[in-house]
């Protein structure tokens, strides 16, 4: 049996969408306040690589003007964006009450 080999295609940053594909589809309620930490983007360190956007499980990160922007209304504070950020532009801080 011969394996199926897909045609290789080159992708660039222009092929990545700028925002999430859906307008708050299944995320219809604002965070209920149970988040204890939240990600904060240091715009001076952000290089706009889109890794945080691609790995965010909730789709709350968008890239605007070449920098990451987080929608705190729907962010759950999981910290995946901080772990994936190579330049160290995202840090987790205690939630303000």
C-alpha positions in Angstrom: 0.0 0.0 0.0 1.4 3.4 -1.0 1.1 6.3 1.4 -0.8 9.4 0.3 1.6 12.3 -0.1 0.2 15.8 -0.2 1.6 18.5 -2.4 3.9 20.8 -0.4 2.8 24.4 -0.3 4.6 27.4 1.1 2.7 29.5 3.5 3.6 33.0 4.8 2.3 35.4 7.4 0.0 36.9 4.8 -1.9 33.6 4.7 -2.7 33.7 8.5 -6.0 35.4 9.3 -5.8 38.6 11.2 -8.6 37.9 13.7 -10.6 34.9 14.8 -12.8 33.2 12.2 -16.0 33.6 14.2 -17.7 36.3 16.1 -17.9 34.9 19.6 -19.6 31.7 18.4 -19.7 29.4 21.4 -18.2 32.1 23.6 -21.4 33.9 24.3 -21.0 34.8 27.9 -18.4 37.1 29.4 -15.9 35.6 31.8 -17.7 35.0 35.1 -14.9 36.3 37.2 -13.3 33.0 38.2 -10.0 33.8 36.4 -7.2 34.4 39.0 -4.4 35.3 36.6 -4.4 37.0 33.2 -2.0 37.5 30.3 -0.5 41.0 29.7 1.2 41.9 26.5 4.3 44.0 26.5 3.9 45.9 23.2 7.6 46.8 23.1 8.7 43.2 23.1 5.9 41.8 20.9 7.2 41.1 17.4 3.8 40.1 15.9 4.8 36.5 15.2 1.2 35.3 15.7 2.2 32.2 17.7 0.0 33.2 20.7 -2.9 33.8 18.2 -2.5 30.3 16.7 -2.2 28.5 20.0 -4.9 30.3 22.1 -7.5 27.6 22.8 -10.3 30.2 23.2 -9.4 32.4 20.2 -9.3 35.6 22.2 -6.0 36.9 20.8 -5.9 39.0 17.7 -3.0 40.8 15.9 -3.6 44.5 15.4 -1.0 46.8 14.0 1.6 44.0 14.3 1.0 43.5 18.0 -1.0 40.9 20.0 -4.3 42.1 21.6 -6.2 40.1 24.2 -10.0 40.1 24.7 -10.2 39.9 28.5 -13.9 39.4 28.4 -13.5 35.8 27.2 -9.9 34.9 28.2 -9.8 32.1 30.8 -6.2 32.7 31.9 -4.8 29.4 30.9 -1.3 30.8 30.3 -0.6 28.9 27.0 0.1 32.2 25.3 2.8 33.0 27.8 4.4 29.6 27.4 4.5 29.8 23.6 5.7 33.4 23.4 9.4 33.2 22.4 10.3 36.9 22.8 8.7 36.8 26.3 6.2 39.6 25.4 3.4 38.0 27.4 3.5 37.7 31.1 0.8 36.4 33.5 -0.2 38.8 36.3 -2.7 38.5 39.2 -6.2 39.4 38.3 -7.4 42.8 39.5 -10.6 42.6 41.6 
